[in-house]
């Protein structure tokens, strides 16, 4: 498969609801209904992943430099003796209905000379996209936008890897790596029809109900960037991330170049 041109970009309980026509004024109180319906992991999902990586050596603070991928994780366990189980493999993955997507990562500590490197590959290792950018010395979350049509195959799985190289205090070099999977899936016709007239708030609910993690999070981050002082948006975004067993203290969007 030909490689895509590398690009530097700028920057779960069931419920039911009826999607109304788009409104002139957004009703962010709808987000109180936001519950992510985590789908079952399909067989043959692929190699294990790592959602978080951290460093406490040298000049890094006691608060710990950490890179977190805002992606669901499943822990497998293995029985080593009768009624004794220990953690085994972890699976980091989520679904999208789109032929492109945005992945979000959180940086817990400001670092100097931070560079993020990202790679997207097919399930068999063919590289599709490579991206690199400098990060500002601040905490928060940053997106990586995939090129259009990079997730062209419905039913296909794609492997992503993000590597952060940075210096903590005293020029102590650190390299952190997280990786996981993004699965392109078809969307139910009824959901697709509702999305055509849905507001952003309604889209978040529809995507979450369909188990489309990457789509849900990107809509919520768009809402947060447009309404940073709206308590409904802030609370719903915090809760959504908590639903996948993550706690991110600073959700301020970070620009990179």
C-alpha positions in Angstrom: 0.0 0.0 0.0 1.5 3.4 -0.9 2.4 5.6 2.0 0.4 8.8 2.6 2.4 12.0 2.4 3.6 13.1 5.9 1.8 16.3 6.9 2.5 18.9 9.5 -1.0 20.0 10.6 -2.0 23.1 12.4 -3.5 23.1 14.7 -21.4 2.7 29.5 -26.0 2.1 30.8 -28.3 2.3 27.7 -30.6 5.3 27.3 -32.9 6.6 24.6 -33.6 10.1 23.4 -35.2 11.9 20.4 -32.9 14.1 18.3 -34.7 17.4 17.6 -33.8 19.8 14.8 -30.7 22.0 15.4 -31.4 25.0 17.7 -30.3 28.5 17.5 -29.2 28.4 21.1 -27.2 25.3 22.2 -28.7 23.4 25.1 -25.6 22.1 26.9 -27.8 20.6 29.7 -28.4 17.7 27.3 -24.8 16.6 28.1 -26.0 15.4 31.5 -27.3 12.4 29.6 -23.8 11.6 28.1 -22.9 8.0 28.8 -20.3 6.2 26.7 -21.5 2.7 25.7 -18.3 0.8 25.6 -18.5 -1.9 22.9 -17.1 -5.4 23.3 -13.6 -5.8 22.1 -13.7 -7.7 18.8 -11.7 -10.9 18.4 -8.2 -10.5 16.9 -8.0 -6.9 18.0 -4.2 -6.9 17.8 -1.1 -6.5 19.9 -1.4 -5.1 23.4 -1.1 -1.3 23.9 0.1 1.2 26.5 -2.2 4.1 27.4 0.1 5.9 29.8 3.8 6.4 30.2 5.6 8.4 32.9 9.0 9.4 34.2 10.2 10.4 37.7 13.9 10.2 37.1 16.4 13.0 37.4 15.0 16.6 36.9 11.4 15.5 36.5 9.2 16.7 39.4 7.7 14.5 42.0 4.3 15.2 40.4 5.6 12.9 37.6 5.9 13.7 33.9 3.2 11.6 32.2 1.9 11.2 28.7 -1.7 9.8 28.5 -3.7 8.8 25.5 -7.3 9.7 26.0 -8.5 6.2 24.8 -10.3 3.4 26.6 -8.2 0.6 28.0 -9.1 -3.0 28.9 -7.0 -5.1 31.3 -6.6 -8.8 30.8 -5.9 -11.1 33.7 -4.3 -14.5 34.0 -4.9 -17.1 36.7 -1.5 -18.2 38.2 -3.1 -20.4 40.9 -6.6 -21.4 42.0 -8.4 -18.1 42.7 -5.2 -16.1 42.2 -5.2 -13.8 39.2 -2.6 -11.2 38.1 -2.7 -8.5 35.4 -1.6 -9.7 32.0 -2.0 -7.8 28.7 -3.7 -4.4 28.3 -5.7 -3.4 25.2 -5.9 0.2 24.2 -8.5 0.8 21.5 -11.6 2.6 20.3 -14.0 2.9 17.4 -14.6 5.6 14.8 -17.2 5.8 12.0 -15.2 8.4 10.0 -12.5 8.1 7.4 -10.4 10.5 9.4 -10.1 11.1 13.1 -8.5 13.1 15.9 -6.6 11.5 18.7 -6.1 13.4 22.0 -3.2 13.2 24.4 -2.6 14.7 27.8 0.7 16.1 29.2 0.9 16.4 32.9 4.0 18.6 33.3 5.5 21.4 31.3 8.7 20.3 29.6 11.4 22.1 27.6 12.0 21.3 23.9 9.1 18.8 23.8 8.7 17.0 20.5 5.8 14.7 19.7 6.3 12.1 17.0 3.3 10.1 15.8 2.9 7.2 13.4 -0.2 5.5 12.0 0.0 2.0 10.4 -2.2 -0.7 9.1 -2.8 -3.8 11.2 0.0 -5.5 9.4 2.5 -2.7 9.9 2.4 -0.8 6.7 3.0 2.9 7.5 0.3 5.3 6.4 1.2 8.6 8.1 4.0 10.1 10.1 3.8 13.4 11.9 6.1 15.4 14.2 5.6 18.7 16.0 7.0 20.9 18.8 5.0 21.3 22.0 4.9 24.5 24.0 6.2 24.3 27.6 2.8 23.9 29.3 0.4 21.3 30.5 -2.9 20.3 29.0 -4.2 18.2 26.1 -3.2 18.3 22.5 -4.8 16.8 19.3 -3.3 14.9 16.4 -5.5 15.1 13.4 -5.2 12.3 10.9 -5.3 13.1 7.1 -8.5 12.6 5.2 -9.1 9.1 4.0 -6.4 7.7 6.2 -9.0 5.3 7.8 -10.5 4.3 4.5 -11.4 0.7 5.2 -14.6 0.0 7.1 -13.9 -3.0 9.3 -10.2 -2.3 9.3 -7.9 -1.8 12.3 -5.1 0.8 12.5 -2.2 1.0 14.9 -1.0 4.3 16.3 2.1 5.2 18.3 2.9 8.5 19.9 6.4 9.2 21.2 7.3 12.3 23.3 10.9 13.4 23.6 11.5 16.2 26.1 13.8 17.7 28.7 12.7 18.1 32.3 14.6 20.4 34.7 18.5 20.1 34.6 18.1 19.0 30.9 17.2 15.5 32.0 16.1 13.8 28.7 13.0 11.7 28.8 11.3 9.6 26.1 7.7 8.5 26.7 5.7 6.2 24.4 2.0 5.3 24.2 0.3 3.2 21.6 -3.0 1.6 20.7 -5.6 1.0 18.0 -8.3 2.8 16.2 -11.0 0.7 14.5 -13.0 2.0 11.6 -16.6 0.7 11.9 -19.9 1.2 10.0 -22.5 3.3 11.7 -26.2 2.2 12.0 -28.4 3.8 9.4 -30.7 5.2 12.0 -27.8 6.9 13.8 -26.4 8.3 10.6 -29.8 9.8 9.7 -30.1 11.5 13.1 -26.6 12.9 12.8 -27.5 14.9 9.7 -29.7 17.4 11.7 -28.1 17.0 15.1 -26.4 19.8 17.1 -23.0 19.2 18.6 -24.5 18.3 21.9 -26.8 15.7 20.2 -23.9 14.4 18.1 -22.0 13.7 21.3 -24.9 11.7 22.7 -25.4 9.8 19.5 -21.7 8.9 19.1 -21.5 7.8 22.7 -24.6 5.6 22.5 -23.1 4.0 19.4 -19.8 3.3 21.2 -17.8 5.5 18.9 -15.1 6.8 21.3 -12.9 8.9 19.0 -15.9 10.6 17.5 -17.5 11.3 20.9 -14.3 12.8 22.4 -13.6 15.0 19.4 -17.1 16.5 19.5 -16.8 17.1 23.3 -13.4 18.7 22.8 -14.9 21.0 20.1 -17.6 22.0 22.5 -15.1 22.6 25.3 -12.9 24.8 23.1 -16.0 26.8 22.1 -17.5 27.0 25.6 -14.6 26.8 28.1 -16.6 28.5 30.8 -19.8 26.4 30.4 -20.1 24.2 33.6 -22.3 21.7 31.7 -19.6 21.2 29.1 -16.8 21.0 31.6 -18.6 18.5 33.8 -19.6 16.3 30.9 -16.1 16.2 29.5 -14.6 15.4 32.9 -17.2 12.7 33.4 -16.6 11.2 29.9 -12.9 10.8 30.6 -13.7 9.4 34.1 -15.9 6.8 32.4 -12.8 5.2 30.8 -11.0 5.2 34.2 -8.8 8.3 33.5 -8.4 11.4 35.5 -6.8 14.4 33.7 -6.3 17.4 35.9 -5.8 19.9 33.1 -7.9 19.8 29.9 -6.7 23.1 28.5 -6.1 22.6 24.8 -2.4 22.9 23.7 -1.5 24.2 20.2 1.5 22.7 18.5 3.5 23.3 15.4 
